[in-house]
Amino acid sequence: MDIPYYGMVVVTIAVFLTMYLLRNHRKSMKKMGFISWIALSVYFLIEYIVIQRTTAPYQWLKQPMSDLGVTTCGPDTHPLASYVICSPGHLWMNWTFTLTGLCIIMGAIGLHSCWPASRQTRIATALWVVYGLSYTISGIIPADVNFLWHTLGSLPGMLVQIPALVLIGLAIRKEMPLLSRWTFFCALVTTSVLLLIMLQPVFTQFPGGLLQRIFYAAAYVWMSVTAIALWLSRR
């Protein structure tokens, strides 16, 4: 593991330590949560920049996002890549994966107090932490460095966001009906896209790269819009 990747580990530990130290400072935690979730909207701008820097053809409609974080150039850089990958901006992409996951975690914990106090919201917050940690791991361990651990780390991010959205939607349906409907809509989008992704082995014409981006974008957009809505409601 190179020094920048050790740096990602250090930053991850520092974020968790900071949140622990600020756990009783509700105002600071909320501010951190608002900023973190709103900042997620920047993700695809950075991804676009990294795609422009690739020196091998990158088909964003078909190729997974992880290919942009592959640290070596050539074919067969990981078990699912028989095509050529060369992403000179891989370090940018892996830092983006790591920081995106940390923003998700900080937002989930920082804004937890905005939800009704219930078992549903506690479970949902825990699921968002798992979701963010999954994304962070995918940046710390690129696919070509250790494909098994990259995949195992990424898998929870494909599973936990849907129940997290459903639980929050149910928990706030009386106190925040409009936000609840928005949450259920995003849950429907992610569920539909996940089903299409699972059908890819049968329907190979489905654009896997695009489906993956919609799947994650639905969660990012939900978080950014929700953070803005919660911030405005405070005012």
Buried (B, 14 or more C-beta within 10 A) or exposed (E): EEEEBEEBEEBBEEBBEEBEEBEEEEEBBBBBBBBBBBBBBBBBEBBEEBBEBBEBEBEBEBBBBBBBBBBBBEEEBBEBBEBBBBBEBBBBBBBBBBBBBBBBBBBBBBBBBBBEEEEBBBBBBBBBBBBBBBBBBBBBBBBBBBBEBBBEBBEBBBEBBBEBBBBBBBBBBEEBEEBBEBBBBBBBBBBBBBEBBEEBEEEEEBBBBBBBBBBBBBBBBBBBBBBBBBBEEEE
